[in-house]
Amino acid sequence: NAGVTQTPKFQVLKTGQSMTLQCAQDMNHNSMYWYRQDPGMGLRLIYYSASEGTTDKGEVPNGYNVSRLNKREFSLRLESAAPSQTSVYFCASISKELTYEQYFGPGTRLTVT
Amino acid sequence: GENVEQHPSTLSVQEGDSAVIKCTYSDSASNYFPWYKQELGKGPQLIIDIRSNVGEKKDQRIAVTLNKTAKHFSLHITETQPEDSAVYFCAVLTGTASKLTFGTGTRLQVTL
């Protein structure tokens, strides 16, 4: 199993550009999450999806949209990137049936200039 | 919402010494408390967790203690080794959607 995969690994955008961060998991997990990680601020939840077809806002949703395309895939879209969105983005998934352990992807490092 | 505070933000210990990281939380209904380790350039990985019906849990050189009355929990690493150098995050499970609220992280450096 590949676990949680994310693409791309690195991305540089100019202010106002748009992009979609892709995430996929092959563990048949129901819930998926998007976090951003900034120095000194830990991981903050942007959006989550408790099951296929549902999405909900987390702590810092402004400027982002998400799509739970199917059980495997959960994408994060920046419609008009801003320098404040420079961060490392992590996708995670969880299997509540077994444990509350969240499995994280390797991250996407995004720079907005 | 849940508020999780983590201390210290950086910790330097000599190889073989013990390291302790502490977290406090605000929601008395919280019942699951994991610790994650993040190595450079990687995503966080669960290293140990504890549920509210247990006061202490140990796995080889790492242990977690929980004081529900005082609403704090701690990570203890004994006989530290260079490979323990990483950033450690505590977290608290909140709500019904298995959402985790993370602490701000502790950068642990184990020196030779």
gemmi code that builds the backbone of each chain (N, CA, C; Angstrom):
import gemmi

chains = {
    "A": [
        ("ASN", (0.824, -1.198, 0.000), (0.000, 0.000, 0.000), (0.861, 1.252, 0.000)),
        ("ALA", (0.480, 2.255, -0.819), (1.224, 3.501, -0.862), (0.859, 4.387, 0.315)),
        ("GLY", (-0.293, 4.157, 0.967), (-0.724, 5.013, 2.063), (-1.405, 6.254, 1.527)),
        ("VAL", (-0.937, 7.433, 1.977), (-1.478, 8.707, 1.526), (-0.456, 9.359, 0.603)),
        ("THR", (-0.879, 9.681, -0.593), (0.017, 10.329, -1.549), (-0.488, 11.734, -1.867)),
        ("GLN", (0.445, 12.634, -2.112), (0.113, 14.022, -2.434), (0.916, 14.474, -3.645)),
        ("THR", (0.291, 15.250, -4.493), (0.993, 15.893, -5.607), (0.516, 17.324, -5.742)),
        ("PRO", (1.401, 18.254, -6.139), (2.835, 18.048, -6.305), (3.570, 18.095, -4.971)),
        ("LYS", (4.862, 17.888, -4.966), (5.668, 18.017, -3.756), (6.038, 19.477, -3.499)),
        ("PHE", (6.297, 20.202, -4.565), (6.658, 21.615, -4.462), (5.891, 22.397, -5.521)),
        ("GLN", (5.563, 23.654, -5.200), (4.891, 24.503, -6.171), (5.163, 25.959, -5.827)),
        ("VAL", (5.447, 26.748, -6.867), (5.581, 28.197, -6.708), (4.502, 28.851, -7.559)),
        ("LEU", (3.729, 29.723, -6.942), (2.665, 30.430, -7.634), (2.882, 31.932, -7.520)),
        ("LYS", (2.315, 32.650, -8.459), (2.268, 34.104, -8.339), (0.922, 34.493, -7.741)),
        ("THR", (0.898, 35.595, -7.045), (-0.341, 36.079, -6.453), (-1.441, 36.141, -7.508)),
        ("GLY", (-2.607, 35.558, -7.162), (-3.738, 35.558, -8.068), (-3.892, 34.292, -8.895)),
        ("GLN", (-2.829, 33.508, -8.983), (-2.939, 32.260, -9.736), (-3.738, 31.229, -8.940)),
        ("SER", (-4.222, 30.224, -9.648), (-4.992, 29.165, -8.993), (-4.271, 27.834, -9.166)),
        ("MET", (-4.574, 26.915, -8.275), (-4.028, 25.564, -8.401), (-4.813, 24.611, -7.508)),
        ("THR", (-4.668, 23.332, -7.818), (-5.315, 22.277, -7.036), (-4.260, 21.331, -6.506)),
        ("LEU", (-4.312, 21.088, -5.210), (-3.455, 20.097, -4.577), (-4.234, 18.777, -4.527)),
        ("GLN", (-3.550, 17.723, -4.957), (-4.205, 16.429, -5.036), (-3.790, 15.535, -3.870)),
        ("CYS", (-4.733, 14.736, -3.399), (-4.467, 13.782, -2.323), (-5.246, 12.508, -2.604)),
        ("ALA", (-4.596, 11.379, -2.378), (-5.265, 10.100, -2.547), (-4.774, 9.133, -1.485)),
        ("GLN", (-5.694, 8.275, -1.024), (-5.322, 7.222, -0.056), (-5.871, 5.881, -0.541)),
        ("ASP", (-5.089, 4.843, -0.263), (-5.475, 3.497, -0.727), (-5.767, 2.574, 0.446)),
        ("MET", (-6.182, 3.128, 1.581), (-6.424, 2.341, 2.792), (-7.914, 2.173, 3.071)),
        ("ASN", (-8.755, 2.606, 2.139), (-10.211, 2.493, 2.277), (-10.734, 3.277, 3.485)),
        ("HIS", (-10.070, 4.380, 3.794), (-10.489, 5.201, 4.926), (-11.684, 6.069, 4.566)),
        ("ASN", (-12.531, 6.314, 5.558), (-13.711, 7.128, 5.314), (-13.418, 8.622, 5.398)),
        ("SER", (-12.648, 9.025, 6.401), (-12.444, 10.456, 6.665), (-11.104, 10.922, 6.124)),
        ("MET", (-11.116, 12.131, 5.558), (-9.892, 12.730, 5.032), (-9.830, 14.186, 5.452)),
        ("TYR", (-8.605, 14.711, 5.538), (-8.375, 16.040, 6.117), (-7.304, 16.780, 5.321)),
        ("TRP", (-7.427, 18.108, 5.308), (-6.371, 18.975, 4.801), (-5.926, 19.909, 5.920)),
        ("TYR", (-4.595, 19.948, 6.140), (-3.989, 20.831, 7.125), (-2.980, 21.739, 6.432)),
        ("ARG", (-2.719, 22.861, 7.074), (-1.558, 23.664, 6.701), (-0.652, 23.776, 7.918)),
        ("GLN", (0.657, 23.810, 7.641), (1.641, 23.871, 8.713), (2.509, 25.092, 8.512)),
        ("ASP", (2.475, 25.967, 9.492), (3.283, 27.181, 9.468), (4.196, 27.198, 10.682)),
        ("PRO", (5.373, 27.794, 10.564), (6.328, 27.800, 11.684), (5.698, 28.342, 12.962)),
        ("GLY", (5.863, 27.608, 14.047), (5.381, 28.062, 15.349), (3.881, 27.946, 15.551)),
        ("MET", (3.175, 27.392, 14.553), (1.712, 27.337, 14.679), (1.166, 25.919, 14.577)),
        ("GLY", (2.019, 24.958, 14.505), (1.537, 23.588, 14.439), (0.768, 23.314, 13.160)),
        ("LEU", (-0.139, 22.365, 13.232), (-0.968, 21.994, 12.099), (-2.367, 22.531, 12.328)),
        ("ARG", (-2.877, 23.227, 11.350), (-4.221, 23.789, 11.469), (-5.117, 23.197, 10.394)),
        ("LEU", (-6.313, 22.791, 10.805), (-7.237, 22.114, 9.906), (-7.904, 23.114, 8.977)),
        ("ILE", (-7.841, 22.828, 7.668), (-8.462, 23.711, 6.673), (-9.880, 23.221, 6.359)),
        ("TYR", (-9.974, 22.000, 5.912), (-11.242, 21.349, 5.589), (-11.117, 19.872, 5.917)),
        ("TYR", (-12.253, 19.232, 6.103), (-12.250, 17.793, 6.260), (-13.474, 17.189, 5.586)),
        ("SER", (-13.408, 15.880, 5.391), (-14.501, 15.146, 4.777), (-14.713, 13.875, 5.580)),
        ("ALA", (-15.845, 13.804, 6.266), (-16.107, 12.646, 7.126), (-16.484, 11.403, 6.320)),
        ("SER", (-16.961, 11.617, 5.113), (-17.306, 10.485, 4.253), (-17.426, 10.990, 2.820)),
        ("GLU", (-17.464, 10.063, 1.907), (-17.593, 10.425, 0.504), (-18.848, 11.269, 0.313)),
        ("GLY", (-18.717, 12.400, -0.368), (-19.846, 13.266, -0.645), (-20.094, 14.348, 0.374)),
        ("THR", (-19.320, 14.372, 1.471), (-19.498, 15.408, 2.484), (-18.187, 16.129, 2.739)),
        ("THR", (-18.282, 17.446, 2.940), (-17.110, 18.235, 3.324), (-17.544, 19.278, 4.339)),
        ("ASP", (-16.619, 19.653, 5.217), (-16.915, 20.657, 6.237), (-15.695, 21.515, 6.492)),
        ("LYS", (-15.958, 22.750, 6.929), (-14.877, 23.681, 7.209), (-14.169, 23.320, 8.503)),
        ("GLY", (-12.877, 23.594, 8.490), (-12.088, 23.449, 9.696), (-11.823, 24.798, 10.322)),
        ("GLU", (-10.622, 24.946, 10.859), (-10.258, 26.160, 11.593), (-9.932, 27.337, 10.681)),
        ("VAL", (-9.318, 27.060, 9.511), (-8.851, 28.138, 8.635), (-9.270, 27.902, 7.179)),
        ("PRO", (-10.569, 27.932, 6.863), (-11.028, 27.581, 5.510), (-10.988, 28.702, 4.476)),
        ("ASN", (-10.828, 29.942, 4.912), (-10.948, 31.067, 3.975), (-9.868, 31.012, 2.903)),
        ("GLY", (-10.316, 31.165, 1.644), (-9.386, 31.149, 0.518), (-9.197, 29.788, -0.099)),
        ("TYR", (-9.872, 28.785, 0.429), (-9.727, 27.403, -0.050), (-11.083, 26.791, -0.379)),
        ("ASN", (-11.063, 25.841, -1.295), (-12.217, 24.987, -1.549), (-11.733, 23.556, -1.652)),
        ("VAL", (-12.637, 22.608, -1.403), (-12.254, 21.205, -1.468), (-13.285, 20.414, -2.264)),
        ("SER", (-12.837, 19.258, -2.732), (-13.723, 18.314, -3.409), (-13.367, 16.906, -2.958)),
        ("ARG", (-14.385, 16.186, -2.475), (-14.161, 14.760, -2.182), (-14.654, 14.021, -3.415)),
        ("LEU", (-13.751, 13.734, -4.309), (-14.082, 13.205, -5.626), (-14.658, 11.793, -5.537)),
        ("ASN", (-14.138, 11.010, -4.648), (-14.602, 9.648, -4.393), (-13.999, 9.252, -3.051)),
        ("LYS", (-14.117, 8.006, -2.665), (-13.619, 7.627, -1.346), (-12.110, 7.802, -1.240)),
        ("ARG", (-11.398, 7.651, -2.338), (-9.945, 7.693, -2.329), (-9.371, 9.101, -2.370)),
        ("GLU", (-10.040, 10.020, -3.052), (-9.407, 11.284, -3.408), (-10.084, 12.489, -2.768)),
        ("PHE", (-9.230, 13.415, -2.304), (-9.714, 14.626, -1.648), (-8.792, 15.761, -2.085)),
        ("SER", (-9.302, 16.694, -2.872), (-8.451, 17.738, -3.427), (-8.707, 19.077, -2.748)),
        ("LEU", (-7.682, 19.910, -2.754), (-7.739, 21.248, -2.152), (-7.422, 22.276, -3.230)),
        ("ARG", (-8.288, 23.250, -3.398), (-8.111, 24.237, -4.465), (-7.925, 25.630, -3.892)),
        ("LEU", (-6.941, 26.324, -4.441), (-6.738, 27.736, -4.161), (-7.178, 28.488, -5.408)),
        ("GLU", (-8.237, 29.230, -5.323), (-8.780, 29.914, -6.501), (-7.947, 31.135, -6.897)),
        ("SER", (-7.482, 31.883, -5.910), (-6.693, 33.086, -6.174), (-5.635, 33.180, -5.071)),
        ("ALA", (-4.471, 32.604, -5.350), (-3.455, 32.455, -4.304), (-2.971, 33.808, -3.765)),
        ("ALA", (-2.692, 33.825, -2.466), (-2.175, 35.010, -1.793), (-0.899, 34.632, -1.050)),
        ("PRO", (0.019, 35.590, -0.834), (1.253, 35.275, -0.102), (0.987, 34.653, 1.268)),
        ("SER", (-0.132, 34.974, 1.907), (-0.468, 34.402, 3.214), (-0.739, 32.902, 3.142)),
        ("GLN", (-0.900, 32.380, 1.941), (-1.131, 30.949, 1.760), (0.171, 30.177, 1.525)),
        ("THR", (1.288, 30.864, 1.600), (2.577, 30.182, 1.583), (2.661, 29.306, 2.823)),
        ("SER", (2.854, 28.018, 2.611), (2.792, 27.078, 3.727), (3.160, 25.689, 3.225)),
        ("VAL", (3.200, 24.744, 4.166), (3.298, 23.336, 3.801), (1.935, 22.712, 4.065)),
        ("TYR", (1.400, 22.036, 3.069), (0.063, 21.469, 3.159), (0.138, 19.953, 3.294)),
        ("PHE", (-0.596, 19.443, 4.266), (-0.636, 18.006, 4.494), (-2.062, 17.487, 4.368)),
        ("CYS", (-2.149, 16.358, 3.725), (-3.404, 15.620, 3.652), (-3.293, 14.439, 4.616)),
        ("ALA", (-4.409, 14.055, 5.212), (-4.404, 12.918, 6.132), (-5.707, 12.150, 5.989)),
        ("SER", (-5.682, 10.898, 6.408), (-6.899, 10.099, 6.405), (-6.949, 9.277, 7.684)),
        ("ILE", (-8.131, 8.792, 7.992), (-8.324, 8.093, 9.253), (-9.340, 6.976, 9.080)),
        ("SER", (-9.126, 5.907, 9.832), (-10.087, 4.820, 9.847), (-10.674, 4.724, 11.231)),
        ("LYS", (-11.826, 5.294, 11.432), (-12.411, 5.309, 12.779), (-12.810, 3.925, 13.245)),
        ("GLU", (-12.981, 3.024, 12.292), (-13.422, 1.695, 12.674), (-12.376, 0.977, 13.504)),
        ("LEU", (-11.121, 1.302, 13.300), (-10.048, 0.603, 13.995), (-9.418, 1.463, 15.084)),
        ("THR", (-9.069, 2.659, 14.744), (-8.352, 3.529, 15.648), (-8.518, 4.955, 15.155)),
        ("TYR", (-8.172, 5.898, 15.988), (-8.255, 7.289, 15.549), (-6.963, 7.778, 14.920)),
        ("GLU", (-6.039, 6.863, 14.625), (-4.762, 7.296, 14.065), (-4.959, 7.957, 12.720)),
        ("GLN", (-4.373, 9.134, 12.561), (-4.397, 9.823, 11.278), (-3.102, 9.505, 10.539)),
        ("TYR", (-3.249, 9.136, 9.269), (-2.109, 8.843, 8.416), (-1.885, 10.045, 7.509)),
        ("PHE", (-0.676, 10.576, 7.542), (-0.369, 11.793, 6.799), (0.383, 11.494, 5.513)),
        ("GLY", (0.134, 12.330, 4.509), (0.932, 12.305, 3.303), (2.246, 13.026, 3.526)),
        ("PRO", (3.113, 13.062, 2.490), (4.438, 13.667, 2.627), (4.432, 15.193, 2.564)),
        ("GLY", (3.312, 15.789, 2.190), (3.226, 17.248, 2.184), (3.499, 17.877, 0.830)),
        ("THR", (2.941, 19.076, 0.649), (3.209, 19.920, -0.519), (3.696, 21.262, 0.003)),
        ("ARG", (4.888, 21.652, -0.439), (5.430, 22.946, -0.029), (5.048, 23.980, -1.076)),
        ("LEU", (4.200, 24.918, -0.692), (3.689, 25.930, -1.616), (4.241, 27.303, -1.252)),
        ("THR", (4.778, 27.985, -2.260), (5.245, 29.355, -2.088), (4.456, 30.251, -3.028)),
        ("VAL", (3.893, 31.326, -2.477), (3.155, 32.300, -3.289), (3.912, 33.624, -3.250)),
        ("THR", (4.323, 34.076, -4.423), (5.140, 35.303, -4.493), (4.316, 36.519, -4.943)),
    ],
    "B": [
        ("GLY", (-13.808, 26.599, 20.846), (-13.235, 25.329, 20.459), (-12.109, 24.911, 21.369)),
        ("GLU", (-11.556, 23.763, 21.084), (-10.465, 23.217, 21.867), (-9.222, 24.091, 21.734)),
        ("ASN", (-8.493, 24.244, 22.837), (-7.241, 24.988, 22.844), (-6.174, 24.072, 23.425)),
        ("VAL", (-5.103, 23.852, 22.673), (-4.024, 22.965, 23.112), (-2.729, 23.772, 23.188)),
        ("GLU", (-2.128, 23.769, 24.345), (-0.849, 24.461, 24.535), (0.251, 23.427, 24.760)),
        ("GLN", (1.394, 23.646, 24.137), (2.492, 22.676, 24.191), (3.772, 23.407, 24.594)),
        ("HIS", (4.512, 22.766, 25.514), (5.772, 23.342, 25.993), (6.795, 22.237, 26.253)),
        ("PRO", (8.090, 22.497, 26.037), (8.636, 23.742, 25.496), (8.577, 23.735, 23.965)),
        ("SER", (8.925, 24.823, 23.344), (8.934, 24.868, 21.890), (10.219, 24.249, 21.331)),
        ("THR", (11.305, 24.338, 22.088), (12.545, 23.663, 21.712), (13.123, 23.000, 22.950)),
        ("LEU", (13.803, 21.884, 22.724), (14.373, 21.108, 23.818), (15.650, 20.452, 23.318)),
        ("SER", (16.733, 20.691, 24.031), (17.997, 20.071, 23.665), (18.457, 19.208, 24.826)),
        ("VAL", (18.737, 17.951, 24.550), (19.201, 17.022, 25.584), (20.415, 16.280, 25.063)),
        ("GLN", (21.199, 15.767, 26.001), (22.341, 14.937, 25.607), (21.876, 13.502, 25.412)),
        ("GLU", (22.535, 12.824, 24.510), (22.212, 11.422, 24.252), (22.233, 10.641, 25.557)),
        ("GLY", (21.180, 9.858, 25.743), (21.084, 9.057, 26.957), (20.226, 9.699, 28.040)),
        ("ASP", (20.036, 11.013, 27.956), (19.183, 11.701, 28.924), (17.714, 11.493, 28.563)),
        ("SER", (16.845, 11.925, 29.468), (15.402, 11.852, 29.238), (14.879, 13.196, 28.738)),
        ("ALA", (13.774, 13.132, 28.006), (13.104, 14.342, 27.504), (11.632, 14.265, 27.869)),
        ("VAL", (11.089, 15.408, 28.290), (9.679, 15.480, 28.654), (9.036, 16.671, 27.950)),
        ("ILE", (7.920, 16.428, 27.304), (7.161, 17.471, 26.621), (5.749, 17.463, 27.194)),
        ("LYS", (5.221, 18.654, 27.480), (3.922, 18.743, 28.150), (2.895, 19.485, 27.312)),
        ("CYS", (1.665, 19.035, 27.424), (0.545, 19.704, 26.739), (-0.624, 19.863, 27.694)),
        ("THR", (-1.320, 20.965, 27.555), (-2.565, 21.181, 28.283), (-3.683, 21.407, 27.288)),
        ("TYR", (-4.901, 21.062, 27.678), (-6.038, 21.213, 26.797), (-7.193, 21.819, 27.583)),
        ("SER", (-8.219, 22.268, 26.866), (-9.279, 23.025, 27.536), (-10.608, 22.275, 27.647)),
        ("ASP", (-10.895, 21.367, 26.716), (-12.200, 20.710, 26.688), (-12.183, 19.443, 27.547)),
        ("SER", (-12.909, 19.463, 28.645), (-12.909, 18.315, 29.548), (-13.566, 17.076, 28.937)),
        ("ALA", (-14.298, 17.235, 27.828), (-14.930, 16.100, 27.165), (-13.963, 15.349, 26.249)),
        ("SER", (-12.785, 15.891, 26.002), (-11.807, 15.238, 25.127), (-11.405, 13.895, 25.710)),
        ("ASN", (-11.243, 12.879, 24.820), (-10.981, 11.543, 25.351), (-9.906, 10.766, 24.615)),
        ("TYR", (-9.193, 11.429, 23.703), (-8.135, 10.723, 22.971), (-6.985, 11.688, 22.747)),
        ("PHE", (-5.762, 11.227, 23.074), (-4.610, 12.140, 23.121), (-3.409, 11.461, 22.453)),
        ("PRO", (-3.192, 11.749, 21.178), (-2.042, 11.155, 20.482), (-0.824, 12.080, 20.460)),
        ("TRP", (0.336, 11.439, 20.228), (1.566, 12.187, 20.004), (2.108, 11.795, 18.629)),
        ("TYR", (2.516, 12.810, 17.875), (3.060, 12.587, 16.542), (4.505, 13.067, 16.483)),
        ("LYS", (5.299, 12.345, 15.685), (6.690, 12.718, 15.439), (6.825, 13.101, 13.984)),
        ("GLN", (7.471, 14.238, 13.728), (7.664, 14.672, 12.359), (9.145, 14.855, 12.089)),
        ("GLU", (9.654, 14.040, 11.190), (11.043, 14.167, 10.763), (11.123, 15.145, 9.597)),
        ("LEU", (12.296, 15.664, 9.381), (12.482, 16.716, 8.388), (12.004, 16.282, 7.008)),
        ("GLY", (11.135, 17.086, 6.418), (10.659, 16.816, 5.073), (9.600, 15.743, 4.966)),
        ("LYS", (9.062, 15.302, 6.096), (8.055, 14.238, 6.074), (6.782, 14.675, 6.784)),
        ("GLY", (5.745, 13.896, 6.599), (4.511, 14.137, 7.326), (4.593, 13.579, 8.736)),
        ("PRO", (3.771, 14.071, 9.653), (3.767, 13.543, 11.023), (3.371, 12.073, 11.057)),
        ("GLN", (3.904, 11.372, 12.047), (3.603, 9.956, 12.204), (3.298, 9.682, 13.661)),
        ("LEU", (2.229, 8.939, 13.893), (1.819, 8.604, 15.254), (2.880, 7.752, 15.934)),
        ("ILE", (3.258, 8.129, 17.175), (4.214, 7.317, 17.914), (3.588, 6.677, 19.150)),
        ("ILE", (2.615, 7.305, 19.750), (1.938, 6.742, 20.903), (0.660, 7.539, 21.139)),
        ("ASP", (-0.326, 6.892, 21.728), (-1.569, 7.590, 22.048), (-2.129, 7.044, 23.350)),
        ("ILE", (-3.047, 7.786, 23.935), (-3.659, 7.352, 25.187), (-5.115, 7.796, 25.190)),
        ("ARG", (-5.946, 6.979, 25.770), (-7.362, 7.317, 25.893), (-7.648, 7.734, 27.323)),
        ("SER", (-8.791, 8.360, 27.521), (-9.069, 9.020, 28.795), (-9.292, 8.056, 29.943)),
        ("ASN", (-9.498, 6.783, 29.648), (-9.720, 5.828, 30.728), (-8.410, 5.194, 31.228)),
        ("VAL", (-7.295, 5.709, 30.733), (-5.982, 5.184, 31.104), (-5.118, 6.336, 31.591)),
        ("GLY", (-4.327, 6.122, 32.644), (-3.491, 7.193, 33.171), (-2.088, 7.222, 32.594)),
        ("GLU", (-1.630, 6.047, 32.128), (-0.262, 5.978, 31.605), (-0.180, 4.854, 30.585)),
        ("LYS", (0.647, 5.059, 29.580), (0.879, 4.035, 28.574), (2.334, 4.099, 28.164)),
        ("LYS", (2.939, 2.910, 28.004), (4.362, 2.871, 27.702), (4.621, 1.974, 26.500)),
        ("ASP", (5.569, 2.375, 25.673), (5.983, 1.574, 24.526), (7.493, 1.725, 24.399)),
        ("GLN", (8.207, 0.764, 24.946), (9.668, 0.750, 24.939), (10.198, 2.019, 25.607)),
        ("ARG", (10.865, 2.899, 24.865), (11.479, 4.078, 25.488), (10.545, 5.273, 25.587)),
        ("ILE", (9.362, 5.171, 25.057), (8.446, 6.304, 25.125), (7.241, 5.968, 25.998)),
        ("ALA", (6.721, 6.982, 26.661), (5.562, 6.815, 27.523), (4.745, 8.099, 27.485)),
        ("VAL", (3.470, 7.951, 27.723), (2.592, 9.109, 27.821), (1.805, 8.997, 29.122)),
        ("THR", (1.686, 10.105, 29.828), (0.890, 10.159, 31.048), (-0.229, 11.168, 30.862)),
        ("LEU", (-1.354, 10.895, 31.476), (-2.532, 11.747, 31.348), (-3.102, 12.071, 32.724)),
        ("ASN", (-3.348, 13.351, 32.953), (-4.022, 13.791, 34.167), (-5.295, 14.507, 33.731)),
        ("LYS", (-6.411, 13.781, 33.765), (-7.667, 14.354, 33.260), (-8.185, 15.468, 34.157)),
        ("THR", (-7.939, 15.348, 35.442), (-8.418, 16.368, 36.365), (-7.767, 17.715, 36.054)),
        ("ALA", (-6.464, 17.662, 35.838), (-5.724, 18.889, 35.556), (-5.723, 19.226, 34.069)),
        ("LYS", (-6.230, 18.346, 33.243), (-6.284, 18.525, 31.784), (-4.903, 18.761, 31.199)),
        ("HIS", (-3.989, 17.849, 31.533), (-2.704, 17.883, 30.858), (-2.167, 16.475, 30.643)),
        ("PHE", (-1.331, 16.341, 29.638), (-0.707, 15.063, 29.327), (0.713, 15.318, 28.850)),
        ("SER", (1.570, 14.322, 29.037), (2.997, 14.512, 28.773), (3.570, 13.335, 28.008)),
        ("LEU", (4.586, 13.641, 27.215), (5.363, 12.622, 26.501), (6.711, 12.509, 27.180)),
        ("HIS", (7.110, 11.270, 27.486), (8.388, 11.012, 28.131), (9.212, 10.117, 27.218)),
        ("ILE", (10.413, 10.558, 26.902), (11.337, 9.732, 26.116), (12.562, 9.482, 26.980)),
        ("THR", (12.848, 8.213, 27.232), (14.025, 7.867, 28.037), (15.157, 7.404, 27.137)),
        ("GLU", (16.367, 7.466, 27.674), (17.564, 7.014, 26.951), (17.576, 7.550, 25.520)),
        ("THR", (17.478, 8.846, 25.395), (17.352, 9.452, 24.073), (18.526, 9.112, 23.166)),
        ("GLN", (18.202, 9.009, 21.874), (19.186, 8.684, 20.852), (19.128, 9.753, 19.753)),
        ("PRO", (20.181, 9.890, 18.963), (20.172, 10.916, 17.908), (18.964, 10.815, 16.975)),
        ("GLU", (18.498, 9.610, 16.722), (17.345, 9.448, 15.820), (16.028, 9.921, 16.440)),
        ("ASP", (16.067, 10.276, 17.723), (14.873, 10.875, 18.338), (14.748, 12.360, 17.983)),
        ("SER", (15.772, 12.934, 17.406), (15.734, 14.347, 17.011), (14.664, 14.531, 15.944)),
        ("ALA", (13.700, 15.399, 16.238), (12.557, 15.618, 15.352), (11.668, 16.683, 15.990)),
        ("VAL", (10.557, 16.967, 15.336), (9.533, 17.829, 15.932), (8.405, 16.930, 16.423)),
        ("TYR", (7.971, 17.147, 17.649), (6.917, 16.345, 18.250), (5.676, 17.218, 18.466)),
        ("PHE", (4.529, 16.666, 18.097), (3.259, 17.359, 18.268), (2.342, 16.540, 19.160)),
        ("CYS", (1.725, 17.202, 20.126), (0.623, 16.573, 20.830), (-0.670, 16.953, 20.109)),
        ("ALA", (-1.726, 16.219, 20.351), (-3.018, 16.513, 19.737), (-4.127, 16.027, 20.655)),
        ("VAL", (-5.297, 16.580, 20.426), (-6.477, 16.204, 21.201), (-7.622, 15.978, 20.233)),
        ("LEU", (-8.341, 14.891, 20.412), (-9.484, 14.586, 19.552), (-10.673, 15.414, 20.005)),
        ("THR", (-11.292, 16.098, 19.042), (-12.433, 16.950, 19.390), (-13.599, 16.650, 18.464)),
        ("GLY", (-14.802, 16.738, 19.003), (-15.987, 16.643, 18.184), (-16.277, 15.236, 17.702)),
        ("THR", (-17.248, 15.139, 16.810), (-17.713, 13.842, 16.343), (-17.138, 13.450, 14.997)),
        ("ALA", (-16.342, 14.301, 14.399), (-15.780, 13.996, 13.080), (-14.321, 13.609, 13.165)),
        ("SER", (-13.892, 13.142, 14.325), (-12.507, 12.717, 14.537), (-11.513, 13.797, 14.186)),
        ("LYS", (-11.855, 15.022, 14.506), (-10.937, 16.127, 14.250), (-9.903, 16.220, 15.368)),
        ("LEU", (-8.651, 16.426, 14.958), (-7.579, 16.609, 15.921), (-7.206, 18.087, 16.001)),
        ("THR", (-7.037, 18.580, 17.216), (-6.455, 19.907, 17.443), (-5.036, 19.684, 17.917)),
        ("PHE", (-4.074, 20.283, 17.200), (-2.668, 20.035, 17.468), (-2.062, 21.140, 18.328)),
        ("GLY", (-1.074, 20.755, 19.124), (-0.228, 21.732, 19.769), (0.710, 22.348, 18.753)),
        ("THR", (1.504, 23.322, 19.191), (2.352, 24.073, 18.272), (3.696, 23.394, 17.999)),
        ("GLY", (3.970, 22.272, 18.649), (5.165, 21.500, 18.339), (6.346, 21.792, 19.240)),
        ("THR", (7.174, 20.768, 19.424), (8.428, 20.880, 20.178), (9.545, 20.321, 19.314)),
        ("ARG", (10.537, 21.149, 19.079), (11.699, 20.661, 18.320), (12.694, 20.076, 19.306)),
        ("LEU", (12.876, 18.756, 19.251), (13.806, 18.049, 20.132), (15.114, 17.794, 19.403)),
        ("GLN", (16.188, 18.209, 20.040), (17.510, 17.925, 19.486), (18.292, 17.095, 20.493)),
        ("VAL", (18.768, 15.950, 20.050), (19.568, 15.078, 20.893), (21.019, 15.209, 20.451)),
        ("THR", (21.846, 15.704, 21.359), (23.251, 15.943, 21.009), (24.133, 14.822, 21.534)),
        ("LEU", (25.215, 14.595, 20.817), (26.133, 13.509, 21.203), (27.011, 13.920, 22.381)),
    ],
}
model = gemmi.Model(1)
for chain_id, residues in chains.items():
    chain = gemmi.Chain(chain_id)
    for i, (resn, *xyz) in enumerate(residues, 1):
        res = gemmi.Residue()
        res.name, res.seqid = resn, gemmi.SeqId(i, " ")
        for name, pos in zip(("N", "CA", "C"), xyz):
            atom = gemmi.Atom()
            atom.name, atom.element = name, gemmi.Element(name[0])
            atom.pos, atom.b_iso = gemmi.Position(*pos), 0.0
            res.add_atom(atom)
        chain.add_residue(res)
    model.add_chain(chain)
structure = gemmi.Structure()
structure.add_model(model)
structure.setup_entities()
